[in-house]
Amino acid sequence: MAIVVDASVAIKWFIDEPGADRARSLWERRAELVAPDLLVPEVCSAMWRKVRLGQAARGQAAEATERLRAAVIDLRPTAALATRAMALALELDHPVYDCFYLALAELERNSMVTADQRLLARLSGSKLAPLAEPL
């Protein structure tokens, strides 16, 4: 069974921060990982921000980009998920970016792993809660 991972998990593959060990274990055990192709620009943006804030070096950002390209992760086109992602965003009153990952989890009938506490709080108690699990 595949596991949908979002950018909050993927960034931890490259940066030492809380939850990094758990995130890396997903990658290292070669679980079948899937994500919308939105994952790539989101991780790149997060790396840029970390460099800008002095939390990562430029070399780390470049290495993360290359490692992400080579990662064993099945990237799915966002265009096919857009309609459902928008519906989820409107239903949850939550940013649509995160809802692309939820839409993929729903479509694939898989769980999504996230470190995004705001998203998990938004899902808590809703019928969509089973789609996501905390890292």
N, C-alpha and C positions, 0 to 999 in steps of 0.2 A: 504494500500500500504506500502510495506517495504521501509526502508531507509538504504542505504549502508553507514556505517561509517568507516573511516580509523583511523589509529593509532594516527594521529594528533588530532583527536576528542576524542578518547578513553582515552588518557593520561590525558586529562583535567577532566575526571571523578574522578581522584585521586590526582591531584596536582592543587593548586590554582595558576592560571596564566590567562592572558587575554583570554577571551572566555570560561572560566570554567563554568560560570553560564548557558550559552547557551548550552554547551555540556551536562551538568548535566540535563538540562530540557528534553533533548531527552530521557535519561535513566529514569528519574523520571516519565515522563508521559506515560511510558510503550509503546512507539511507537514500532512498529515491526522493530527491528534492525537486519541487516545482515552484515556479513563481511567475507572475506576469513579467513581461520584459521591462516593465516599469522599474523593476528592481535595480537594474544597472544605473540609470540616471539618478535614482534616489540614493544609492550607495555612493556614487561619485559626488553628489551634492553634499552628503553628510561628511565625506572625507575632506572636501574643500572647506567646509565650515570648521572642521576640527583643525585643519592647518591654519586657517585664519585666526582661530582662537588660541593657537599655540598648544593645542592638545595632541597634535601629530605633526610629523615632519613631512616636507614635500616628497621626500623619497618614499615614505610610507604610503602616501596617496597614490603615487605612480605604481608602486608595487601592488597595492590593493586593486587597482584598476586592472592590471595584468592578471593577477590571480583570479579575479572575478570572471574575466573573459575565459579563463581556462577551467573554471569550476565545473564540477559534475553536477549541473543543475539544468533542468529542462525549463527553458524560458518560453512562455506562451504569449502570443500577441494580445496586446491590450484592446485592440479594436473589437475583438469578438466578445470582450467582457464589458464593454462600455455601457451598454443599456442597463444591464443588471447592476453594475457598480453605481450608476447614477441613481437607480431606484433605491438601492441600499443606503446611499448617502442621504437621500431625502428622508427615508424612513427613520434612520438613526440620528439625523441632524449631525452628521460627522463628515469630515473631509473625504472627498471622493477618492483620493489617492489610496487611502487605507482600504476602501471598499472594493478596489480591484482585487486585492488579495482575498477578501471575503467572497467575492463573486466566483473566483477560481476555486476556492475550497468548496463552495456550494455546488458548482458545476461538476467538479471531480468527485464529489461525495467523500472528501478527505477533510482532515482537520488542518487548521492553520496554526502555526506556532508563532507567537509574537511576544516581544518584550514591551510593547506599547500599552502602558497601564491605562492611559486615557481611553484607548479603544476597548480594552477589556472591561473597564468600568461602564462604558456606553452599552456594551453588549450584555452586561450582567442582568439577569432576570428576564431577558428578552427571548423570544423563540429562536433567535439567531445565536444565542450563547454557545450552543454545542459546536458551532463552526470553529471557534478559536480556543486555544489553550495557552496558558502562560508558559514562557520559556522556563 
